Amino acid sequence: MNSEQKADLARAESLESIEAFQRDVEPAIIRARNSLMTRDNYRSYRRHDYIYDLSYGDQTLYSMMSRTYEFDERDPVRVRTAFDAELEPLGFDRRDDSLTDYHDGTTDLLFFWTNERYGVVVNVMVSENWPTSISYYTGHLRSDGTSTNPQELADIPGREPEWFAEVAPGTES
């Protein structure tokens, strides 16, 4: 095992498990997203939610990557408020950044919510010219053994909005 793998295993020991992330944190992220994204303002998506595994000798770590959704919501205060309301009570910290296009003067606002205990990052971009985008991912997490298949996505209400199947065809980018 190389030094990077040893560091990943040591870090994973200090974090909550992939099952705890899906049980304790992911529902809040989904609620915040779904409070902003509707059938009417939805535009496109990239990828699918998935959990991949990384083998380190006789140990396995897991990392979750979410689907990226894009939708029309231009109010950064509304976006920030929705995510803050769900994530701050769970111990998330928020960092804000902005990017200005020097050709047309438009600004993209970037919000990053992080939680060290769960090893998760939530990324939201609110743009003047592009749809708002949301995605999230975890670092390398261990399994706590409460799931027979740690790579199986938890059945979380709203993971895929109830209207999504009707509007998704042809919108994957």
N, C-alpha and C positions, 0 to 999 in steps of 0.2 A: 504494500500500500504506500502511495507517495504522500508527501507532506500536505498537499492540498486536500487529498481525501481524508487524511487524519484530522485536518482542521474542520472539514465539513461535518465529520462525525462528532467532533467535540462541540461544535456550535449547535448541532441538532439536539444534543443532550440538554442544552440550556433553553430550548424552545418547546412550545406546546406541539402536540402531534398533528398530523394531517387530519385525523378524525376530529380533534378538538377545534381546529380551524374551521372545518365544515359545519360543525355543530354550533360553535360559539360566535364566530365572526362572519362567515360568508352570508348567512341570512340578513344581517344588517347591511352589508354592501348591496345585496340584491334589492332590499327594500328601498334604499336610497336611490339606486338607479331607476327602479320602477316607479318611484314617485315623480320622476322627471321625464322619463321616456314613455311615450304613449303610441298607440297605433297611428295616430295622426301626425306625430312629429318624427317617427322612426324613418331612417333613410337606408342604412346598410349595416352589414356585419362582416367581420373577418374571423376565420378560425371557428373552432368549437371549444367548449370547456373540455379540458382534459387534465389528467394527472399522469405524469410519467415517473418511472422508477429509475434509480441509479444504484447499481450494485457496488458495494465496497467490501470485497472479501465475502464474509458470511453475513454481512449486514446490508440492508436496503433502506435507502432514503427516498422520499417522494416529494415532488414539486407540482403545484397546481398552476395552470395558466388558464385564464378566462377567455371567453370570446370577447372580441372588441365590438361594441355597438356604437353606431353613429346616429345622431338624431339632432333635430333642430331645437336648440335651447340656447339663446344668446345672452341670458341674464346670469353673469357670473356670481352675483350675490345669491340668487336663488339656488344655483348649483352648490355653492359653498355651504349655504345654510342646510340644505338637505343632507349632504354628506356629514357635515359637522354634527348634526343632531343624532345621527345613527352611530358615528364612529368615535366621537370624543368620549362618550360614556364607557367605551371599551378600551380606553387608554391610547388611542391613536394620536399622533402628532401630525400637524399639517405644515407643509412648506409650500409657499407660493412662488411662482416665477412668471416671467413674461418674455415673449419674443416679439419684436417689432420688425415688420417687413419694411425695409428702407426704400423699397420701390414704390409702394402704395401707402405706407404709413399705418397699415392696419396692425392690430396687436392680438396675439394669441395669449390667453392666460392659462397657465399650467398649475394644477393643484396636485400635490402628492401627499397622501395620507400614509403614514407608516406605523407599524406596530412591531416593536422588537420582540415582545413576548411570543407572538405568533409568526414572526418572520414574514410579514405580508406587506405589500405595497399596492396602493390603489392610485391609479393615474387617471386624471380627468383633464381634458383640454377643451376650453371654451374659446372659440375663434370668431372673429368678425366675418371671415370669408368662408369658413369650412364648417361642416356639422360638428357639434360637440361629440367628443369620443370618450369612452370609458372602458378601462380594462383593469385587471388586477392579477397578481401572481404571488406565489409564496417562494421562499427560499427552500432549501433542502430540509425536509422535516421527516422525523421518524414516524413509525406507526406505534400506537399504544396498544394494539392488539384487539381493540373493540370491534374491528371490522374484519370479516373473513377475506375481503379483497380491498386493501387500501387504495387501489387505483380506481375503484368504482365511485362515481360521483354520488354524493348524498342527494336524496330526494328532497329538495328544498322548494317550498312553494314559491313560484315566480321565477325560478332559475331561468326558465324560458317563458317569457310572458305568454299568457293564454291566447293572445291574438297573433303571436309570432308566426306560427305555421301557415297562417293565411296570407301573410305579407312577405315572408322570407324568400319564396322562389324568385330568382333573378336579382336578388339584392346582395349576394355575397360579392365582396370586392377583393 
